[in-house]
Amino acid sequence: MSLVKLIDLPSFGDERGGLVALESNQSIPFEVKRLYYIFNTADKPRGFHAHINLKQVAICLKGSCRFILDDGQHKEEVVLASPTQGLIIEGLTWREMHDFSEDCVLLVLASEHFSEDDYIRDYQEFIKVVNKPFLHPLSDVMSSNIGQKTKVWQFSVVLPKAVIGENCNICAHTMIENDVIIGNNVTIKSGVYVWDGITLEDNVFIGPCVAFTNDKAPRSKQYPNVFPKTIVEKGASIGANATILPGIRIGQNALIGAGAVITKDVPANAIVVGNPGIIKGYIEE
């Protein structure tokens, strides 16, 4: 999605001159609570901040200027040079204004009154904020060890000592216990419970309703002194409804078929299907 969102403003000009009408929630896509204008800024760049919630529309009433917009992942530039065109700037967008013409008059309409608390003036702080984990309000996340850009969706439970890396997607209706380490770029689909003793390395995919286990001789209210360690190595994928017995190591880039029951270690790049799981082939590098 483009960061540059331009709107054409309603112009009622005629032979007598130009006329543009601005209306809250009509030509301007929010209620205008504040406006200001910038002038006499030739060779003096401005901006270098972001807002948390504030939305703005910038209109170059006279002359021109160049905007740089940045969402923490992409940067885009646009030159404003028309009084009949507005630039929408959403919250959590870093903005810079450069190359003001000597006659530039830049009008800015804002959705909120001025509040210093809504500003982010340090770029590194902006990067942290814009990439912070998304924790759905209906999730129960007790761990503070969640990497940037990771998403935890509704009805998921994450216990306090769990470690989850960056850019993971933890889908709805999942549970992650304490003695769990999850790497970067991991996907865990709905209906998966990641018990104590399990490690999922970088780029692992866990399909819907995969059943991990961590006790070879389970009895109600009886627990082993140490849970067996199950490790799913980098790049491996486990298909829906597969069952993984305790203490298993699944090698890098291995592919476990849907419904397979894994009773022993799986070598790297192996394709495993069936109950009990057997190797049907290997993925070429």
N, C-alpha and C positions, 0 to 999 in steps of 0.2 A: 504494500500500500504506500502510495506516495506521501511524503511529508508536506509537499507543496499543494495546498488546497486553496485555489483561487475562486472567488465568487464575483460574478458580474453584478454591480450595483444598479438599481433602477435609475435611469437617467431620463430627465424630462426637459432636456435642453431644446432650444429652438433658435431662431435667427437672432434672438436677443442675448443668447449666451447659454452656458451650461447650468444645469440644476440636478443635483442628486439628492434623493430623499433616503434617510436612514431611519429604520424603525426596529425597535427591540422585538425579538422573536419573529421577525418578518424578513427584511433584507439582512439583518444581523441575526445569526442563529442562537442568540441568547439574550437575556435581559441586560441591557447596558447599565452598569452602576458607576462607571468612572470613564472619563476620557482625558487624554492629554495629547499634546502635539510637540514635535521636535523640529527645531530649525536652527540655522547658523551653525551647522555641524560639519562643514566641508573638511575633509582629511582627518576627521576625528571619529573613529569607529565607536560604536556603542553596543549595548546589550551585554553579552557575555554572562548570561544567567539563564535559569529556567524557573518556571513556577510549578508548584505541586498540583494545584487545582485550577488556577486561574486560566480562563480562555480569553483570547484577544483576536481582534481583527485590525490589521494594519492597512492604511490607505495612504498612498502618496498623493497628496493634494496638488503638489507642484514639484517639478523636477523629478529626480529619480534616486534610488538607493538599492543596494544589493543585500539580500538576506541570505544567511547561511543557517539552515535548520538541521538539528542533530537529535536523533532519538536514542543515542547510545550505541547504535549498531550501524546506522546509515546517516550520511550527510547529503543534503541537497541544497542547491542554490537557486534563487529566483531574483530577478530584477523587477522592482515595482516602479512603474513610470506612468500610471494612468489614474486619474481621480475617479474613474468609474469601475475600478477593480479593487477588491479587497483580498488580503491574505489572512486566512484563518490559522491561528497558532494555538494548538491544543496544549493542555497541561503536560508536564514532564517532557517538554521539548526545549532543548538548549538552543538559544538564538543569538546570532551576531548580526550587526548591521554595519556595512562597509560602503565605501565609494559614494557618499552623499554628494550630490551635485550642489553647487554653491547656492542655488535657489530652492533647495529641497525643503518642503514642509511635509512632515510625516505625522498623520493623525492615527492614534491608537485608541480603540474602544475596548474596554475591559469588562468582564463578567462580574467582578467583585470589587469592593472598595480596597484601597491600599492596605496591605498587611505585610510587614517584613517577614513574618513567620512563613509566608507562602513562597518566599524566594529561596532558590538554591544558587549561591554565587560562586561556589568552588566546583570546577569541572569534575574532579575526581570524586567528590561527594555526590554529584549528579549521577555518575556512572554507577556508584554503589546503590543509589536509590532506585534508579530505573531498572536495574538488573536484580533487585532483591527477590527472594523467593516469593511465589504466590501461594498463600495458604488459604484455601477456601474457608469461609466463615463457618461452614458446617463440618469442617474437619477438626480433629482433636490432636494437635501437634504439640507434644511436650518437649521435643528436642530443639536445641538451639544450633545444632550442627547440621544446618541445611545450606547447601551451596547456592550460589547466585543462579537465577533464571530457572530454578527447579519449581515445578508446580505440584501441589498436593491437593487433590480434589475432595469433594464432599464425602462424608461418612468414612473417612480414612483415619486410622489411629496410628500415631508414631510415638513410641515410648521415649523417655528422656535421654537415654544414652546412645540411641541409634545415630549413625553417621550416614548422611546422604550427600552425594557430590553435586556438581553443577549440572544444570540443564537436563535434569531428570524429569520424567512424567510419571507421577504416582496416581493412578486412576482411582475412581470412586470405589468404596467398599473394599478397602485393603487394610492390612495391619502389619506393622513393622515393630518387632520387639527390640529389647535393649542391646543385646550382643550381636548386632547386625552392622555390617559395613557395606554400603552401596556406593559404587564409583560414579564417574561422570557419564552423562548421556544414556542413562539406563531408563528403560520403559518397563513399568510393571502394570499390567492390565488388571481389570476389575476381578474381584473374587480371589485374590492371592494373599496368603498370610506368610510373612517372612519371619521365621522363628529364630530364637537365640541360636548362635553358632553358624549362621549363614553369611557368606560373603558373595556379593555380586560385583564383579569387576566392570571396568569401563565398557560401554556400548553393548551391554547385555540386554536382550529382550526376553521378558517373561510374559507368556500369553495368558489369556483369561483362565481363571480357575486352576492354574497349576498348583499341585499339592506338594509343598515341601514338608518333610518330616525331620525330627531331630532326636528321636528316642527309639532305639532298636527293640526295646522290650517295655512298651508303655503300660503303666498301671495307674489307676486313678489315685491322685494325691501322692504318688511316689515319683521322685525326680532323680536323674543321674547326677553324680557329683560334678561332672563336666559334660556339656552337650557336645556330641560329635561335630566336627567342623565340615560343613559342606561348602564347596567353592565352585562358583560358576565363572570360568575365566573369560577374558576379554573377547567380546564380539560373538559370544555364543547366543543361540536362540532356543527357547523351549516352547513348544507348541501347546495349545489349549488342552487342559485336563490331563497333562502328563503328571506322573507321580515320581518324586525324587526321594529315594531312601536316604537315611542319615549317613553322614561321613563320605559322601560321594564327591569326586572332583570331575567336573565337566570341562574338557579342554577348550582351548581357544577356537573360536569360529565353528564349534560343533553345532549341529542342528538336531534337535530332539523333536520327533514327530508328535502330532496331537495324540493324546491318550497313551503314550508310551509309559512303561514302568521301568525306571532306571534303577538297577540293583547293583551295579558296579561302575567303576570309573570309566569315563568316556574319553578316548584320545582326541587330540586336536583335529579339527576338520571332519570328524566322523559324522555320518548321518545314521541316526539310531531310531528304529521304530519297533512297535510291538510290545507284548507282555509275555515274558520279560523282554526288555529291550535288546535288540541285536543290531549289529552294524550292517547296514545295507550298501554302504559305499562311502566315498570321501568327497568333500568339496575341494575342487582344484583351487590353488592359491590364485 
